[in-house]
Amino acid sequence: MGGVTGADGTRPGRARTIVSVVAGAVCLMVAAFLLAVVQPRSEAEVTDFRAARACPAGERGEDCLRSGQATVEDKRAERRKKSTRYYLTLREGSAPEADVRLDDDDPVYGSVGPGDRVTVVRWRGEIRYVATAAGARQRTHAHPEINSSVAGAVGLGLLPFGSGLLALAWATPRWAARTRVRHPWQAGLLGAWMVLAAPVWFLAGIMVPEVFGSRWTAAAVGALASVPVVALLLPLVLRYRDRPEGIKVKPKFLRGTGTKTFPGIVLGDVPYAAVDAPYSGNVRRLVVGRGVLEATCAPPVGAETRQELPGDLTVQRVRPPYRDDPRQVADAYDVVECRDGAGRQVLIAAARKHVPFIVGVLAPDAVRR
């Protein structure tokens, strides 16, 4: 992997490749642990609970369902951003009070209050059900069937991430051998597949075991459900496959005599270019207006300086950042390649949404690519 040389004669970032390999391996190892260790334990617990029977009179075994009486001391609902948790504070005989979280607000939580008597059902030391004298019964959050598929679903959701990161680590140097672009479009599409496929696999891990009772069936369903994701991204592959590196830009203009200021930087062997170190703390901005393009620098201490760019700059093209661009060119920037009257190359870098205003000043009559 490290022996592949980029189209610009440099090797792509080894650090990013290592990070992708490590992150992908961690995702796959966590997925393997969840699927091979944690989820089988949850499934075994559900099976044991479903097979459990009521404890014989006088027996206090852990693997049978043991019923007892409790008094409701208090009840409360804790509201979170996207959910609400419901608790009953119960006292069994002379035992200390204990908070029991219910799975919903119905039917037990809404029908009892302080002083009411309820029946609690324990299994393996924890309260799994709460029932009222009227016969209403509600599961507690400790019920084995609640969230029993979450571990497996998370494990399945991590599979696209882990495999995608390893694929990215393997493919990025090979993409770099064909282009100087810092982040090839193929990497973006692979990232989009990871982001779209992971929820599909997660939902399959949640829903399928409820019907078929198998995490491996869920994995197969997740794989099949990923096919539409690939089909969704296929038009983008066909669109970008033979697309030139240049970016099509339609000039934009400000109304009236106002100006617009935004982050950006000017680079090149010219007196008005940025000369400070990449991380010196200086804030670089561009100012555009009707026929005006200026570069500013605001140091951490001292007054802001402002430099007007000459009127002889000619836009050559707009492109994404290259790996051999100066480090001041942020990954989120696009680069406007220019030549001045002396033939010197000048790079103007800014966010994509601001580039049309730069082109509007330098090349108002052109749609640049």
Secondary structure, 3 states (H helix, E strand, C coil): CCCCCCCCCCCCCHHHHHHHHHHHHHHHHHHHHHHHHHHHHHHHHHHHHHHCCECCCCCCCCCCEEEEEEEEEEEEEEECCCCEEEEEEEECCCCCCEEEEECCCCCCHHHCCCCCEEEEEEECCEEEEEEECCCCEEEECCCCCCCCCHHHHHHHHHHHHHHHHHHHHHHHHHHHCCCCECCCHHHHHHHHHHHHHHHHHHHHHHHHHHHHCCHHHHHHHHHHHHHHHHHHHHHHHHHHCCCCCCCCECCCCCCCCCCEEEEEEEEECCCCCCCCCCCCCCEEEEEEECCEEEEEEECCCCCCEEEECCCCCEEEEEECCECCCCCCCCCCEEEEEEECCCCCEEEEEEECCCHHHHHHHHCCCCCEC
